[in-house]
Amino acid sequence: MTSACQALCHLPKEACKALNALDIYAKNTVMQKVDIAVVDYGMGNLRSVSQAVAHVAQGKKVVITSDAEAIINAERIVFPGQGAMPDCMRELEARGLRGAIIEAAQNKPFFGICIGMQLLFDHSEEGDTLGLGLLKGNVKRFESAKMVDANGEKLKVPHMGWNQVYQTKSHILWQGVAEATRFYHVHSYYAAPQNDAVSAGETEYPNRFTSAVAFENIFATQFHVEKSAQAGLQLLANFINWKP
């Protein structure tokens, strides 16, 4: 069987070793306690996310898992997601992971990515979908009538590509990440927290929206850290060492 390292042979040697470890541990997540669980509910960009996490994991055990017990027992959680929010919620429910995600997000370092951030909120306009309710607020669609830049040019939805993120509050996960660093975005919906203090970063398209949130042991980004080169790796590296 082709290993993760063979499938992603462009990786540095240390990352390759970490991904080979992923192949082993993902088969046996319950029997061995792991340091970092990347949640698999059928909707995440798992290989790219796990590649990025493994690259900065400093020898810690990383698993891709769809097992609720493994998620609850892991030291840290990475919660990726892509696609439509109704589909993501349906898959979480179908795999019996809703309760495990809620429990994990309440008591251990937790990093949400893209839809993994949107799912944390109360509700999404996408399919009129209820979220996990861990953060107060709603997920809204970019309004077509307002998608015009300063020159009067129409902006496309989805918002896709590199864009600056402005840090709206100090947080240890921003350490080593310069203000207004560009991260990679792909989305048609954005989170609107009820409490502005939850916002940790904002992006302009064309108006400012929340592109990162931080609350207690939770940090999450609308942008894809796994596709954001060194800046994304720096955020993940900070998460690996974070002790909220």
C-alpha positions as CSV (number, residue, x, y, z in Angstrom):
1,M,0.0,0.0,0.0
2,T,1.3,3.5,-0.9
3,S,2.3,5.4,2.3
4,A,1.6,9.1,2.9
5,C,5.3,9.8,2.4
6,Q,5.2,8.1,-1.1
7,A,2.1,10.0,-2.0
8,L,3.7,13.3,-1.0
9,C,7.3,12.7,-1.9
10,H,8.1,16.4,-2.2
11,L,8.2,16.7,1.6
12,P,11.3,17.3,3.7
13,K,12.6,14.1,5.3
14,E,11.5,15.0,8.8
15,A,7.9,15.6,7.5
16,C,8.0,12.3,5.6
17,K,8.9,10.4,8.8
18,A,6.0,12.1,10.6
19,L,3.6,11.2,7.9
20,N,4.7,7.6,7.9
21,A,3.9,7.7,11.6
22,L,0.4,9.0,10.7
23,D,-0.1,5.9,8.6
24,I,0.6,3.7,11.6
25,Y,-1.2,5.5,14.3
26,A,-4.4,6.2,12.4
27,K,-5.1,2.5,12.4
28,N,-5.0,2.2,16.1
29,T,-6.1,5.5,17.6
30,V,-8.0,4.2,20.6
31,M,-5.3,1.9,22.0
32,Q,-2.6,4.5,22.1
33,K,-3.1,8.0,23.4
34,V,-2.0,10.6,20.9
35,D,-0.9,14.2,21.2
36,I,-2.7,15.7,18.2
37,A,-5.9,14.4,16.6
38,V,-6.9,15.6,13.1
39,V,-10.6,15.0,13.0
40,D,-11.9,13.0,10.0
41,Y,-15.6,13.3,9.3
42,G,-15.3,13.0,5.6
43,M,-15.3,16.7,4.8
44,G,-11.7,17.9,5.5
45,N,-8.6,18.4,3.5
46,L,-7.0,15.8,5.6
47,R,-3.8,15.0,3.8
48,S,-2.8,18.6,3.4
49,V,-3.7,19.4,7.0
50,S,-2.0,16.4,8.5
51,Q,1.1,17.1,6.3
52,A,1.3,20.6,7.8
53,V,0.7,19.5,11.4
54,A,3.2,16.7,11.1
55,H,5.8,19.1,9.8
56,V,5.7,21.2,13.0
57,A,4.7,18.5,15.5
58,Q,8.2,18.2,17.0
59,G,8.0,14.4,17.3
60,K,4.5,14.4,18.8
61,K,2.1,11.7,17.8
62,V,-0.4,12.9,15.2
63,V,-3.4,10.9,14.0
64,I,-6.2,11.3,11.5
65,T,-9.2,9.8,13.2
66,S,-13.0,9.5,13.0
67,D,-13.1,7.8,16.4
68,A,-15.0,9.7,19.1
69,E,-13.0,8.2,22.0
70,A,-9.7,9.0,20.3
71,I,-10.8,12.6,19.8
72,I,-11.8,12.9,23.5
73,N,-8.6,11.4,24.7
74,A,-6.2,13.3,22.5
75,E,-4.2,16.2,24.0
76,R,-5.0,18.6,21.1
77,I,-7.5,18.8,18.3
78,V,-7.3,20.0,14.8
79,F,-10.7,20.4,13.2
80,P,-10.5,21.0,9.4
81,G,-13.4,21.3,7.0
82,Q,-14.3,22.1,3.5
83,G,-17.5,22.0,1.4
84,A,-21.0,23.0,2.4
85,M,-21.9,23.5,6.1
86,P,-25.1,21.4,5.9
87,D,-23.1,18.5,4.6
88,C,-20.5,18.9,7.3
89,M,-23.1,18.9,10.1
90,R,-24.8,15.9,8.6
91,E,-21.5,13.9,8.4
92,L,-20.6,14.9,12.0
93,E,-24.0,13.6,13.2
94,A,-23.9,10.5,11.1
95,R,-20.4,9.5,12.4
96,G,-21.4,10.2,16.0
97,L,-18.8,12.9,16.4
98,R,-20.9,15.9,17.5
99,G,-20.6,15.2,21.2
100,A,-16.9,14.4,21.0
101,I,-16.2,17.7,19.2
102,I,-18.2,19.7,21.7
103,E,-16.4,18.0,24.6
104,A,-13.0,18.5,23.1
105,A,-13.6,22.1,22.3
106,Q,-14.5,22.8,25.9
107,N,-11.4,21.5,27.6
108,K,-8.3,21.2,25.4
109,P,-6.4,23.2,22.8
110,F,-8.6,23.2,19.7
111,F,-7.8,24.6,16.2
112,G,-10.6,24.9,13.7
113,I,-9.9,25.5,10.0
114,C,-12.3,27.0,7.4
115,I,-15.6,25.2,7.8
116,G,-14.1,23.9,11.0
117,M,-14.3,27.5,12.2
118,Q,-17.8,28.2,10.9
119,L,-19.2,25.0,12.5
120,L,-18.3,26.4,15.9
121,F,-21.0,29.1,15.7
122,D,-24.8,29.0,16.3
123,H,-26.1,29.2,12.8
124,S,-25.2,29.5,9.2
125,E,-27.2,31.0,6.3
126,E,-25.9,28.2,4.2
127,G,-28.8,25.8,4.1
128,D,-30.3,27.5,7.2
129,T,-28.0,25.2,9.3
130,L,-27.6,25.0,13.0
131,G,-24.0,24.9,14.1
132,L,-22.4,23.5,17.3
133,G,-23.1,26.6,19.3
134,L,-19.7,26.8,20.9
135,L,-19.4,30.5,19.9
136,K,-22.2,32.9,19.8
137,G,-22.9,34.4,16.3
138,N,-23.9,33.5,12.8
139,V,-22.3,32.6,9.5
140,K,-23.4,34.9,6.7
141,R,-23.0,34.8,2.9
142,F,-21.1,37.6,1.1
143,E,-23.8,39.9,-0.2
144,S,-23.5,40.2,-4.0
145,A,-24.8,43.7,-4.2
146,K,-22.0,44.9,-1.8
147,M,-19.1,43.0,-3.5
148,V,-17.5,45.9,-5.3
149,D,-13.9,47.1,-4.7
150,A,-12.7,50.7,-4.3
151,N,-12.5,51.1,-8.1
152,G,-16.0,50.0,-8.6
153,E,-15.0,46.6,-10.0
154,K,-17.2,43.6,-9.1
155,L,-15.6,41.1,-6.7
156,K,-16.1,37.4,-7.2
157,V,-17.7,35.0,-4.7
158,P,-16.3,32.8,-3.5
159,H,-13.5,34.9,-2.1
160,M,-10.5,32.9,-3.3
161,G,-6.8,33.5,-3.0
162,W,-4.2,35.3,-0.9
163,N,-5.4,38.1,1.3
164,Q,-4.1,40.0,4.3
165,V,-5.1,39.2,7.8
166,Y,-5.1,42.1,10.4
167,Q,-4.6,40.9,14.0
168,T,-7.4,42.4,16.1
169,K,-6.1,41.2,19.4
170,S,-2.9,39.9,20.9
171,H,-2.6,36.1,21.1
172,I,0.2,33.7,21.5
173,L,-0.7,32.0,18.2
174,W,0.2,35.2,16.4
175,Q,3.7,35.0,17.7
176,G,6.2,35.2,14.8
177,V,3.4,36.2,12.3
178,A,3.7,39.7,11.0
179,E,0.7,42.1,11.0
180,A,-1.1,42.0,7.6
181,T,0.4,38.7,6.6
182,R,-1.3,37.1,3.6
183,F,-3.1,33.8,4.1
184,Y,-5.0,31.7,1.6
185,H,-8.8,32.0,1.6
186,V,-11.5,30.0,-0.2
187,H,-15.0,30.7,1.0
188,S,-18.4,32.2,0.2
189,Y,-19.5,32.6,3.8
190,Y,-18.0,34.3,6.8
191,A,-18.5,34.3,10.6
192,A,-20.0,37.2,12.3
193,P,-19.4,36.8,16.1
194,Q,-22.0,38.2,18.5
195,N,-19.1,39.4,20.7
196,D,-16.4,41.4,18.9
197,A,-13.9,40.3,21.6
198,V,-13.9,36.8,20.1
199,S,-12.4,38.1,16.8
200,A,-8.7,37.6,16.6
201,G,-8.1,38.6,13.0
202,E,-9.9,40.4,10.2
203,T,-9.7,40.4,6.4
204,E,-11.0,42.9,3.8
205,Y,-13.2,41.7,0.9
206,P,-14.3,44.5,0.3
207,N,-15.4,45.2,3.8
208,R,-13.7,43.7,6.9
209,F,-14.9,40.4,8.2
210,T,-13.7,38.1,11.0
211,S,-11.1,35.6,9.6
212,A,-9.8,34.3,12.9
213,V,-11.3,33.8,16.3
214,A,-9.9,33.1,19.7
215,F,-11.9,32.2,22.8
216,E,-10.3,30.5,25.9
217,N,-8.9,27.2,24.5
218,I,-10.2,27.6,21.0
219,F,-8.4,29.2,18.0
220,A,-9.9,29.0,14.6
221,T,-9.3,30.5,11.1
222,Q,-11.4,31.0,8.1
223,F,-8.3,30.9,5.9
224,H,-6.5,27.6,5.2
225,V,-3.3,27.5,7.3
226,E,-2.2,24.3,5.6
227,K,-2.1,26.2,2.2
228,S,-0.6,29.4,3.6
229,A,3.1,28.5,3.4
230,Q,5.4,29.5,6.2
231,A,2.9,31.8,7.9
232,G,0.4,28.9,8.2
233,L,3.0,26.6,9.5
234,Q,4.0,29.2,12.1
235,L,0.4,29.4,13.4
236,L,0.3,25.6,13.7
237,A,3.7,25.5,15.4
238,N,2.5,28.0,17.9
239,F,-0.6,25.9,18.5
240,I,1.5,22.7,19.1
241,N,3.1,24.5,22.1
242,W,0.1,26.5,23.3
243,K,-1.0,25.9,26.9
244,P,-4.3,27.9,27.3
